[in-house]
Amino acid sequence: MKKSPYITREGWRILDEELKFLWRIERPKITQAVSEAAALGDRSENAEYIYGKKRLREIDRRVRFLSKRLDELKIVDYHPSQEGKVFFGATVSLEDELGDIQTYRIVGSDEFDPKKKWISVDSPVAKSILGKCIDDEVIVNTPNGKISLIINDIKYTNKN
């Protein structure tokens, strides 16, 4: 499944900072370490050289991915017309059938974080609540079956 190209402004900034760190700081540091290890002679048994080359490949792979992905991404900023409805970037409180309340923030697939309760815009829950209002009931298809959720609250942070 193709990921949505949407990202929050802060999410884009974090990926951009990672790319700059890898390219300007980490890669030159590892390149220098590999050069120094290579100067020591036999590379076949030189752990620093072997590890350094492996780390450079990892960095280069991540740099290529981030460069390409940042070009594809579309930053979605808050707009006042979103108030009262669930759109990208919203923090939404949902009540399940047992009365338990969970709060999630809808973000791009590149920035979702279960620990922060940030869910991807591509997730089943996010897809089912987009465009809905407070007190709307939605049915979400989950791997364990269908669940009913009621939207209790919608907030937007980072209003520019």
N, C-alpha and C positions, 0 to 999 in steps of 0.2 A: 504494500500500500504506500502510495506516495504521500510524503509529509506535506502539510499545508505550509505555504511560504511566509506565514505571519509570525511576527515577533514583537515583543514590547520594546520600547526605546532602551530601557535599562538592560534587557536581555541582549540586544544588539551590541550595546556598549561593552558588556562583559565578554562576548565572543571576540569583538574587535581588540580588546585589551589582551586577551589570550593570544591572539594571532601576533600582535606586536611584540609581546613578551617572548614568545617562541622564536620569532624571526630576529629580533634585535638583541636579545640577551641570552636566552638558553642555547640557541643554535651556535652562535659564535663561541660561547664558553665550551660546549662539547666539541666543536671543531678544533679548538686549541688543545683540548685534552687528548684528542685522537692524534693530532700532529706530534705532541710530546711523547705519547705512547709509541707511535710509529718510529720515532727517532731512537728508541731503545733497542731496536734490532728485530729479532725473530717475532713476527706478528702472529704466527700460528698458535703460540702458547701464551700470548700477551693478553691477559684478562681485561686490562684497561682498554686496550685497542679494540678487542672484540665487543665488549660492552658499549664502548663509545660509538662504534659503527652501527650497532643495533639501535642505540638511542637516537642517532642521527636519522636513521630510516623512519623511526616512530615519529620524530619531530617533523620530518619532511612530509610524511603521510598526513599528519594533522594539519600542517600549514596548507597543503593542497586542498584538504577538505574545507577548512575554514575560509580560505580565499574564495573558493567556488560557492560555498553556502552563503557567505555574506553578500555576494553579488546577487543571489537569487531571492534573498529575504526582503520582505516588505514590512517596514515599521508601521505599526498601528498605534496611533495616538488617541487619547480620549477626546470625545466630542460631546458637548452638552446635550445634544439630541439623544444620546444614549441613556440618559437618566430614566429610571423606572423600568428599563428592560435589560435583559441579559445579552451582553455583547462581549467580544474579545476584550480581555483585560479586567472583566468584572470579578469581584469577590462575592460569592453567592453562598448563602446559608440555606441548606436543604434539610427538610425533616422527613425521615422515613416513616414507614407504617407503625413502628414501635414508639415513635415520638423522639427518637434519637436525632440530634442535629449535628450535621457535619458542615464545615465551611471550606469552600474551595475557591481558588483563583484560576481563571481560565487564561492560559498562556500558550505560547507557541510550542511546537513539539521539540524544539531545540532547548527549551528552558524549563520543561516540566520537572517537578521535584516532589516526590511523595512525602518527604520529611516536612516540607513547607506547606503541604496540601495544595500544591500547584498542579493542576491537571492540564493535559494537552487539549487544545481546541478540537483535536481529532478523536478524543476519547468518547465512548458511548454516552457518558453522563453529560459532557459538554455539548455534544451534538443534540441531545434531547432537550436541553434547557435554553439554547440560543434563541433569542427573540422573545422569550417568555417574560412574564411580569410577576410581581409579588402575588402570592396566593394561587398561582397557577399550579395545577397538578400535572406531572409528567410521568410517563411510563418508560423505564429504561430497561433495555435487554442486556442482561449480564450473563456471564458464563453459568451462574447458578439459577438462572430464570429471570422472569420479569419482576421489577420492583417499582413501587409507586413512591414518588417524591413530591413534596410540596415546597415551593420556593418561599422562604420566610423573609429573606432580606437580599438586597442587591446594593453593593457599594462599588465605587470607582476610586482607586487611589491614584496618586501621581497625576492629578488633574493639572495640566500645564497652565 
